[in-house]
């Protein structure tokens, strides 16, 4: 049972840590058009900016991408850099919009060399407007019963919810209607991307009543935190254990195939994932660089297909 209340859908007073972060995030996939993506506003009021990320995976394998550190004052809203999350009715209705520019990467893995990628790919106007509907219960994704996260600065509060989205994307004189399913989250507390040793953030939605979401974090001291949920026929269960077996490809070792073993109090579930398109993002701070590989992923569970994100966070060796 989630401990969160309607007031938690809005922003919170920042704690004193310089790396306090409060973010709204969602991912989605339209099975008909084969278009998916994710968007995020991450407020860092004590540092004076918000991280604003917008990613759209197109059916031809190319990706539209933008990221900016947009100046903000305080932590009063999720609005920065042309992106806005608006809570219409807590846990039930939100609006999301972004208007600005994006880079169009024909080969999204070109971002393994960011400088070259940004200078050799076109930048185009882009806007998106989505009506977001929450389905079912809120899932608490904080490992409160474990000491594993005592030595990692990632979040203190975090919840997730299965969603439906409906709206439109426009770019390069092209208009694409969007109607799909996905996952949203809201988190707040200190967050430093370099703090975990690695993590795996995975989600998949099959229909309004069938989905999973999980976070698997390894700390710098080697402790492991596993937290997540699975929803079957509208009934939700906490995950008691998570096993992730990954097949990597190429010299960069990007994840391509994923085999999940998800254990509830009642059964073991086996889910297979295949990465459809992957965008390798990076974050650098104080001489440490982490790669955050974002894979739009097709999941197979008992013969059914679902879609979602597989986000793999790993430290890169200093070059």
Buried (B, 14 or more C-beta within 10 A) or exposed (E): EBEBEEEBBEBBEBBEBEBBBBBBBBBBBBBEBBBBBBBBBBBBBBBEBBBBBBBBBBEEBBBBBBBBBBEBEEBEBBBBBBBBBBBEEBBBEBBBBBBBBBBBBEEBBBBBEEEEBBEEBEEBEBBBBBBBBBBBBBBBBBBEEEEBBEEBBBBBBBBBBBBBBBBEBBBEEEEBEBBBBBBBBBBBBBBBBBBBBBBBBBBBBBBBBBBBBBBBBBBEEEBEBBBBBBBBEEEBBBBEEBEBEBEEEEEEEBBBBBEBEBBBEEEEBEBEBBBBBBBBBBBEEEEBBBBBBBBBBBBBBEEEEBBBBBBBBBBEEEE
